[in-house]
Amino acid sequence: MMSTSKPDPSFKEAVHLHPFFKGMERCTALSLFNESQRIGEVPLGEVGTVAASMLNTLWKAQVPVPHILDFMTGIFDRLYKRIVQVVEVGLEREGVIKPCPYAFYVMGSAGRKEQFLITDQDHFLVFEEHSKEADEYYQAFADRVVRTLESAGWRLCDGGMMANQKAWRGSVGSWQERMREWSVHSSEETFINVQNFLSYRFIDGNEDLHISFEEMIEEELQRSKILFARLAQLENTKQIPVLQSAIRSLLGMSRKTVSVKKEILFPFHHALQILNAAHGNTSGGTREKIDYLMGKHSISSEFAEELTDAFHGVMALYMDIKQSGKGETVQIATISASNKERIVRNVKTIREFQQMMLSHYSLL
């Protein structure tokens, strides 16, 4: 006799929030959903293990890459907000009250909505007033955020791109001066800083301050055209490789290895950020930036869809080798013929987009 019991309300909610749960076993989906709901209560020292477990469940269930990225982005965003708010409340309890509003931002994979594992820290801080009181408060605030993130598993950034460093926090006015300095003084360090900055995303804090910050950025973009042209010139020296077809592989004419992160994903992200900035946009994750260019008629809707699919395909490859503990370099010979041809097509599409960006700056 068939059961007439109604589905668990929490399971129905899980399916509503994340439709991809429909393709998973009910008990697995419900367990994953419940874990995600409890992430705010997990001891900070355990969040990395819990996040990795959820990712492993999604990966084994063959959940599509865009859904995995959306889900994990939601998890990590909640953790970032939790930590920032815990620090603020902790200072208040000590009688140290914030002197003015702030806005906290993440960069790198977190900024692009591509973080699927806890990695290193990439973030910065904006506050409303330029004063000694604000400087001292937000120095202490940022120091605690960095230490708390580290205790939760986020490694310190080797390049020091964290809010506890003076170069990565300040008032809106200080950030405006910083952006002008970037435009005037071109150096390898400047280019690295700008590219990482262009991946920023607002996480927590005062919405009005965030709006003011973005208005300032939009204004400064008009003065930064030479800077972006120089960034494009730099990317022209780091073109995405051509991965040959199976026929050329048989003739021994193709590459043997490729660094998915450094040779494909990084150049792609840089091209996407530069072209977005050229059209007046600096915010949003990868897929939002692709949609922005489509809305500006910089790329067609057909190519936007093709580019999004190619990006997801390369991300699937990258996630696979990371999950397998193989680092960031893939041995092309170990990829099956069918997968290899798909990867070749995906990389070709991404390279085509990079060429579009270079053409925009008349570098081809």
Secondary structure, DSSP 8 states (H G I E B T S, - for coil): --------HHHHHHHHH-GGGGGS-HHHHHHHHHHHHTTTTS-GGGHHHHHHHHHHHHHHTT--HHHHHHHHHHHHHHHHHHHHHHHHHHHHHTT---SS-EEEEE-HHHHTT---S--B--EEEEES--SHHHHHHHHHHHHHHHHHHHHTT-B--TT--STTSGGGEEEHHHHHHHHHHHHHS--HHHHHHHHHHTT-EEEEE-HHHHHHHHHHHHHHHTT-HHHHHHHHHHHHTS-------HHHHHTT-S-SEEEIIIIIIHHHHHHHHHHHHHTT---S-HHHHHHHHHHTTSS-HHHHHHHHHHHHHHHHHHHHHHHTT-TTEEEGGGS-HHHHHHHHHHHHHHHHHHHHHHHHTT--
